[in-house]
Amino acid sequence: MRTPPPPPSSYSNNGSFRGSYYSDTTTTTTADFEGCKQKSVTGPEFYDRSLLSRRVALCGLFVSLAFSITCIIGSVGIFLSKNAISAGVIVVPLNRWWQRESVILCLNLLVTTCTEATGFVHNIALRSALASQRRLRFNTNLRLLNAASGIFNPNGTFCNCLMALLLIVSYSSSILVTVAVNMGPKNNEQGDTAAPSSEIWICMNDVPLLVLGVSLLLQTIIAFVGMISTDIQTWSSSPFDITAALVHHAQVIPVPGRSMRGVIDTDRQGPTAPNVVQPSAWSAHSSVRKVIITLWALVVACLIWGLIVALVSAGSIRDALNSWSFFPKAESYVKAYTIPFHGRVALFYWVVCYVNMGIIQGPMTLALHCTELVANVIRDEKVWRCATKKKGAKVATHPLVSIFGSWLNIVLLCAKPVFHWMLGLAISLAGTTAKGGFLRVISISMFPVQILNLAAVLFVFSLTFTFVAYYWQRGPQPAAYGHIQTLANLIDEWSPVMWWGDKPVSSSQLRHAGTGDSRLPPVKMDALYE
């Protein structure tokens, strides 16, 4: 029987606990202050609250709040400007196509930064809310598709749906903020006949800028309210910290006799021999399968969309592909529809424009969001499998290591703004002025080649994540993929750095595998483990 941990007062005096189902010893150590060094505290109660992650998260919320307020103030300034060429449209001193694309890319980078910051806080709050309701199964969850009890709970169904809508609106607004306006014939003082006959200027719209600011502001508020309304035990993204916290607070009870049972063995009982390979994330996590299928559905939908636009605009797919370019050009095939930009009808068409953009951009936005699950599940398993390596598995991690320490997370972090920017290349706004420089209509153009370019990069992206999801882990160490109960069963001794392997037992017939604070011998492949 496992020895119960000492009372909490023992830990306030720099005590430590090492308990095991297969050891009835409890070791309590005191701090050694010689040389200003302190011995490591061990046991499930030593988990890292990660206050540094909390400070970083609060800084991210502040940045999101500041940027959202800046967008709102900027939209009001555009609306009140006397230099507007139309109500809510102002010319900015940019008249090169690459300058406009740079503005859109920077906006997407800022939107990604803000939504990632609010998403991190919202995810931590949701994880803690699910844990308090004993519904947390994995360290990583689909933030917008999993909800805590209570419809109007900040981490509940209503707020999650609202967060999903606001996320889509944020990225849609970043595309609609800028518009290239044809200002009429260009004055060619140098007599260059090769120059274009019209002058294109870059303008900014107040409505999308206002919507962008409001959507980011609401996301920040929901994340902040969810944070203060939830008892967050740890801000760490490490699967070890959340498991240790739940074990310490008795929200998860380790089950004995499962030292060789992985995440797919939740319904299996009895002793078992080690396996040479472990199941893939595809086999172990049902949500991973759904995400991968969604990614491939997105690729197919984008391809079909591009082919339809190519047939409508060019008459044949071959003709459209013959005009291939990464950026749209004057000779590129295009399918466009116009928005009258005068009178009260303009607001109605803005709503129609947002609905259309949401239908087009929404699936990609949500698919990229859900792909975080695959990247984080693989990251959690990688951290756990370090327990059989020379340096061991570190329980506490720096908050930035969880992001930049995984190449999958880096790929996903870069893909979000780039893919939305490429969607902006496929769908762009262009305005035409009437006499006197007054903006008359805005055309929303769809370029088939750029749509197919987006489909191509989505194909490579989906192929990469599919390969990772199907990869079978090597070695006898049971796979957990961040599954809380599985980790609680496999880790029987907690320390800042843990190693996994074979451990001595009193019985000679059944062996035991577990963790320790020093490197353990490898498990015996021909033995039975309980």
N, C-alpha and C positions, 0 to 999 in steps of 0.2 A: 504493500500500500504506500502511496506517495506521501512523503512527509509534508505536512502543511507548512506554508511559509511563516516566518516569525511575524509578530504584530507590526503594524506600520511604524510604531515608534522606533523599532530597531533600525529602520532604513534612514530615519532622520539623523542618526548618529553615524552615518557613512557605513552602514552595515551592508551585507550582501547575502544573497540566498542562492544556493545551488540545490535544486531538488530533482529527483528522478523517480519514475515508477519502479525502476530496478535498483534503486539505492535508497536505504533508509537513513542516510546521513544528511545532516544539515550543517553547512559550514558558514560561520559568521566571522567576517574579518573586519578589522578596524582600520581607520585611515593612518597612513604613515606620512607624517608631515616633514620628514627629513628631506632636505633638498627641495622643499616646496612641491613635492610630488604626492599625488594621492592615488591609492590603489583603485583599480577599476571596480565599479559596483556591478554585481551580477544578479541574475534572477529576473523573472518576468516583470518585476516592478521597476526595473531600471530603465525602461523604455524611454526613448528620446521624445520629449514633447515638441522638439524642433521649433523653438521660439524664433530662430533665425528665419525659418520658412514663413512664420507668421508675419515677421517684419517685412520680408520681401513681398508677401501677398498684400499687405496693407499699402506698401509703396505702389504696387501695381494698381490697386483700387484708386489710389490718389491720382496716378497718371491717367487712368481711364476717366475719372471724374473731371480732371482738368481739361482733357482733350474734348470731352463731350460738351462742357461749358463753352470752350473756345469755338466749337462748331456752331453752337446755338447763337452765340454773340456774333460770329461771322455772318450767319444767315440773316440776322436782323440788320447788320450793317449793309449787306448787299441790298436788302429790301428798301432801306432808307436812302441808298446812294442816289445822288443826282446824276451820276455818270452811267446809269444803267441804260442799255440799248432796248430793254423791255422790262416789264415789271418783274423784278427778281432775277435778272440776268445782267452780269457786269463783266466787262472785258478785263482780262488780266494781261500784263505785258509779256505774253508768250505767244509766238507765232510760228513755232517749229513743231512738227509732228512728234519728234522725240521728246520735246519738253512736256507735251501733254501726256505722253505715255509715262514719263518720269513722275509726273504729278499723281497719276492714277496708281502707279506702282507704290509710291510713297504712302498714299492714302490706304492702300491695301495692307501695307506693312504696319501702319499705325492701328488700323482696325484689328489686324491679327494680334498685335501686342495687347490691345485693350481687351479683346474678347478672351484671349488666353489667360490674362490676369483675373478677370471676373470668373472665367470658367474654372480656374484652379480653386478659388475660394468657394464657389458654388459646389464643386465636386467634393472638397473636404467636408463642407457642411452636410452634404447629402450622405456621404459615407458615415459620418458620425450619427446622423439621424437614423439611418438604416441599422447601424450597430445598436443604438439604444432600443430599437424595436426588435432586436434579435433577427433581423432579416438580411444582414450583411453576409454574403457568401464569399465574394472575392474582394481582394484589395482594390481592383480596378473594375469600374462599372460604367455602363452607358449612361452618362450623366443626364441626358435629356429624355431617356426612355425608361429610367427607373425613378420611382417617386416614393417618398415617405408617406405615411398615412396622414390623411387630412387634405381635402381638396385645395383649401386656400393656405395651406402650410407653405412657407417660403421654399421648402424643398418638396412640395407636393405636386400633384398632377397639373393643376392650373398654372402654377408658376413655371413648371418645366415646359409646358406647351408655349407659354408666353416667351420664355427664354429662347426656345427654338425659333419662334417667329421673329423675335428681335435680332437673333443672329443672322437670319436670312436677310432681313431688311438692312442690316448694317452693311453687309457686303454688296447688296444691290445698290445702296446709296453711294458707295464709293465709286461705282461705275457711272452713275447718273450725275454726279456732281459737276463734271466738266463736259463741255460741249464745244465742238469745233464749228465756228460760224463763218460762213462765206460772206465777207464784207463788201463784195462787189469787185469791179475791175481793179487790178493792181497797177499802180503807177510804176512803170518801168523806165527809170531815168537813164539807165545804162544801155538801153536798146537791145537787151538780150531777148531775142525772139523765142528762145527755148524756155523762158520762164513761164509759169502758169499764168493764165489770163485773169485769175481771180485771187484775191487776198484772203487767206484763212487766219482767223484769230481764235485764240482759246478763251472761252468764257466759263464762268462759274454760275451755277443755279442755286438760288436760296432754298428752294423746297427740299431737294435731296440733302443739302447740307444741314438743314434744320432736322429732317427726319433722322439723319445719321447721328446728330448730337443727342436727340431725344432717345433713340434706341440704345445708344451706349450708356446714357444716363440711367435708364430704367434697368438695364442689365447690372450696372454697378449697385443700384439700390437693392435689387432682389438678392444679389450675392451678399451684400453687407447685412441685410436683415436676416438672411439665412444663417450667417455667421454668428450674429449676436443672439439668435434664438435657439442655438444648438450648443450642447455641452461637448466641445471638441476636445477629446482626450489627447490627441497628438496631431500636429500639422505635417508630420513626416509622410512622404510618399512611399517609404520603405514598407514592404509587406511584413517585415519582422517587427517593426515598431507597432503597427496596428494590431498584429497578432498578440504581441506581448501585452499591450494595453488591455485588450479584451480578455486575455487569460487572467491578468492581474485583477480586473474588476469582475471576474467570474461571469462574464457575458459569453465566453466560450470555454467549455470544459474539455481538456484533452482526454482522449479515449485510449486506454491501455491496450496493448496487444496489436497495434497497427503500425509498427515501426518500419514495415516494408510495403505499406499500402499507399499508393498514390491517389491522385485526384479522381481517377476513373474507377477506383476500387471502393467507392463510398458504400456500395451495397454488398460488398464481399466480406466474408468473415474467415477467421482461422489463420493458421500459419501459412507462409508462402515463401517460395525461393526467389532470389533476386532475378530481375530480368536484364538482359544485355542491353536492350534499348527501351526507351520510354515513349509513351504516346505523344503525338504532336498536339499543338494548340488547337488545331482543327478538331481533333478527336476529343480533347479534354474540355473544351469550353464551347457550349452551344452558341453563345453570342458571337464568337469568332467566326463560326460558319455563316451566320446571318450577315455579318459585316462583309465578308469576302464575296458572298453572293450579291450583296447590294452593290459592291464596287464593279463587278462584272456587268450587272444590269445597267449601271451608269455608263459604262463604256459602250455597250450596245445601243443605248438610247442616244448618246452623243453621236455615234456613227450614223445612225438612221437619220437623225436631225440634220447632220451635215450633208448626207446624200440627197435628202429631200430638197434642201435649199440649193444644192448644186444643180439638180434637175430643173427646178423652177427658175433659177437665175441664169444659168448658162445653157440650158437645153440638153446637156449631156454631161456626164461625170468626167469624161475625158477632157472636154474643153475647159471645165473648171480646174482640173488638175494641171493643165498646161500653163495656167497663170499662177502657179504656186509661188508663194512668198511667205515669209514669216510675218511680216507686217503688211497690213492692207495698203494697196497702191491705187493710183487713179484708174488703172486699167483692170483692177480686180473686179470679178463678178460680184454682184451684191443684190440682195433683196431687201427692200426698205418699205416702211410705212410711216406716215407723217402724223404729227400732233399739231393741231392749230394752237397757236400760242398767243391768243388774244381773247379778251373778255373772260366771263366766268367759266366758259367751257374749258379753259386751260387746266383748272384744278381737277376737273373730271378726268381729263386725259392723263394727268399725272397719276391719278389713282389707277387707271387702266394700265399705264406703263409699269407701275410697281407690281401689279398683279401678274403681268406678263413676265417681268423679270423674276418674280418669285417662283413662278412655274418653271422657268428655265434654270435659275440659279439655286433654287431651294434644294433639289435632290443632290447637287454636288456639294453644297454647304453641309448638309446633314451627313452625307457619306464620308466627307473628310473628317467631320467631327467624330463619327463612329469609328473611324480607322484608328483613333487614339487608343481604343480598347486593344487592338491587336498589338500596337507598339508597346503599350504599357504591360500587357500580359507577358509578352516575350521578355521585356525588361525585368519583370518580377521573377520569372523563371531563371534568367541569367544570374541574378543576384543570389538566388537560392543554390544554384549549382556551383557557385564559387566555394561552397562548403567542402568540396572534395579537392580543391586546388591547394597549392602551396601556401598562399596568403590567407586562405579562409574567407568566410563570408562576414562582412562587416555589417553590424546591425544598423548603426546610425550612418546616414549619408548626408552630404551637403545638398541643399535644395537644388542647386544648379547642376549637380552631378546627375540627378534623376532626369534632367532634360537633355543636357549635352553629353552625358556619359553613354548614351545609346544612339547608335547611328540611325536606327529606325525613327527615333524621336526627332533627330535633326532633319532627316529627309521629310518627315511630315510637317515639321515647323516651317521648312522652306517651301514645301509644296503648297501650303494654304494660300499665302499671298500671291505666289507665282501663278497658280491655276486660276485664281479669281482675276488676276491681271490678264491672263490669256483669254479668259472669257470676255473681258472688256475689249480685247482685240477682235473677237468674233462678233460682238454686239457693241456698236458705238453710236454716239449721238452726234448729229450734224445739223446745224441751223442755217437758215437762209434769211437774209434781211431784205426788207422792202426799201423803197426810196426813202431817203432820210436816215438810213441806218437803223431802222426799227425792226426788231426781230419778228418775223412773220410766222414761220413754222419750224418745227424740229423734226428731223427724220431719224428714225431708229433703223439702223442698217445691220443686216446679218450677212457676214462674209463666209461662204461655204468652205473656202480653203482654210481659214483660221479656225473654223469649227472642227474640221478634220485634223488640224494640228493639235487641238485640244484633246480630241479623241485618241490621238497617237500617244501623247504623254500620259493620259489616263490609263491607256493599255499597259505601258511600261510600269507605271505606278502600281496598278492592280496585280500585274505579274510578279512584281517584287514582293508584295505583301502576301500573295498566295503561296509563293515558294517558302517564305518564312513560316507561314501558318501550317504548312504541310511538313515542315522539317521535324524529323524524329530525333529526340535527344538521345545521346549515347551515354552508356554507363548504367550501373545498377541503382544509382540514387533515384528514389521515386520522384516523379514529376509532380509539382504542386500548382504551378502557374498562378501563384498568388491566392490560392484557395485557403481561406483562413483556418478552417477546421483541419485540413490536411497538414498545414504547417504546425498547428498546435499539437497534432499527434506525432509528428516527426521530430520536433525539437523537444528534447526532454531536459536539457541543461542549457541555460541561457548565459551568455557572456558577450561582451562587446564585439569579439571576433570568435566565430564558431567554426568548428570542423565537424564533418559528418563521416561516420564509418562504423566499423564493428566494435561492440563493447562487451566486456566480460559479464557473464551471468552465472548464477549458481547451478542452473540446470545444464547438462551436457547435450541434451537432445535438441532443444530449441534455443536459438541464439537471439540476440537483440541488437538492433542498429539504432544509433542515436547521435547526439551532438555532444561536444565537449569544448573546453577552452584550450585544447592542444590537439595537434594532429593525431587522428585515429587510424588504426590499420584498416585496410580495405575489407569489405565484407566478403564472406566466403560464398562463392557462386553455387556450390553444391549443398549448402545448408539451408535449413528451414528457419525462418525468422518470425517471431511473433510481435 
